[in-house]
Structures are given as C-alpha cells and as structure tokens.
C-alpha cells in the first residue's frame, strides 16, 4: 500500500512538471531584471510626460512641507526667525558699525527686504541639491519624471517665502514707508527667484548623484553667492565700470527688483532684464541636461 501511494505521488509530480529541470514551485521570473526607463523625445524635454505626472509634483511638495515641520516645537516660526536674526546681525555689524549705505532706506528694512528672497533661494538650492540622494529608495523602485523631486523641494520653500514676506508689512508701517503700485510686481520677482532656484537646484541635484562631494560644495557656494549678491549692500555701491559683472549674477535683478517693489525705489530695468535672460539660459540648460542623465540615476544613486 505504501509503495502504491509513493508511485502515485511521483506520477502526479511528473505530469505537473513536464520539464524535469524546473520545479513546480519555482518562480520562472526569479532571475528577471527590471529596467526603469523613460520615453525618448527629440530634445529630451518630455513635456507631455511631465504634464501627465503633474499631480505628483503637488504630492511631493506637500510631503516636503509636512516633513519639514513635523515634530518641530516652533513650526513655521523658524521661517521668520532665520531672516529676522540675520537682519539683526547685519544691522549691528554693517548698518551701525560699518555704516553701510542703504539708498536712503532704514538699514533694517533694506536688509530684510533683500534677505527674504535670498533666504528662499539659498534654502531652495540646498534642499533640492540633496533631494535626489535623499529619495534614493523611491528612485530605484518606480519610474516617474525625476525632475519633480528637486522641483518639489523648491516648491515647498514657496510657502516659507510667503510667510517670511509677511513680516515686511509691520516693518513698512513702523518705518512709515508708503506702498506704491510697484508692490504688484512682487509676484513677478518671486517667480523669477523660483525659476532660478529650480534651475540651479536641478543642476546641483544631478551632480550630487554622481559626485557626492557636491554636498560639501553647496554650503560654500551659497556663502560665496551671498556676498556676490546685493543683500547687505546696495548695487549702487559698486563702481559703474564693474556693474555689468554684478548684473550677470541673476540674483542681483531678483533682489534689487524685489526690494524696489516693496520699498517703492526706482527699478533698474537693465539689471532686471539681464537677470531674466540669464535665468532662462540656466533653466533651459539645466532642464535639458537633467533629463538626458536622469535614466542613470537609479543605477548610481
């Protein structure tokens, strides 16, 4: 009886597995490899693909906002503390001790109006520069436009930008600075700062995937860029023959334009136009370069 039962089980196993080398319980896809790839386009822009994933950008932005303020005691107050304390230090050392000119504007208001766009820009390129490495698990598991990761990091900073700008309202009333029609131009300069932060952030994020020492270079870059921008000093302080050098820095037009829109001072159209052109060039270059190398992120990150 035992012999008959063993023979029956052996026959059933043979009929279930016609190939004797493959076990009936083995997984035929165990050694399969998954290729995460994107669709090619002529210029590598993938505009239609970006549009189809547009809701993902909102999700990543909201995720970064929640992670930023999760388990923090002061929450969004940190957004105001950073430029506020920087303004107090700059006022003490540059406004009081060094007697830095401020284009006939109270130096605390002058400095804070420049620190609001600068703080947003510096935080945005820092966070976006580390964003791809910080989302390595997500990148290696599923395909989506990788550009939305640094874009989400920049988008999360827009809320901080708006909150920090609210402190300008009581400062304007305190120093009795009248509002002008130029205040309507503030969103334009905020958008220009966002575009520049996205352009630089994309480029740094792509470099950081391949060269991990970029994370050490980003704080150094931000520090140098601060002193190369008219945050603690007015652009009028630079000699006329060197103003073209300052204008090449796209943050010059952003800061000077934002400051003029808030304080009602004259706008420097040439500097602003130069910043717009330079920002567009950097944005197009970074976007095309990023899209051409993003397929290799899953292998390198």
ABEGO torsion letter per residue (X at the ends): XAAAAAAAAAAAAAAABABAABBAABBAAAABBBBBBBBBBAAGAGAAAAAAAAAAAAAAAAAAAAAAABGBAAEAAAAAAAAAAAAAAAAAAAAAAAGBBAGGBBAAAAAAAAAAAAAAAAAAAAAAAAAAAAAAAAAAABBBBAAAAAAAAAAAAAAAAAAAAAAAAAAAAAAGBBBBAAAAAAAAAAAAAAAAAAAAAAAAAAAAAABAAAAAAAAAAAAAAAAABBAABBAAABBAAAAAAAAABAAAAAAAAAAAAAAGBBBBAAAAAAAAAAAAAAAAAAAAAAAAAAAAAAAAX
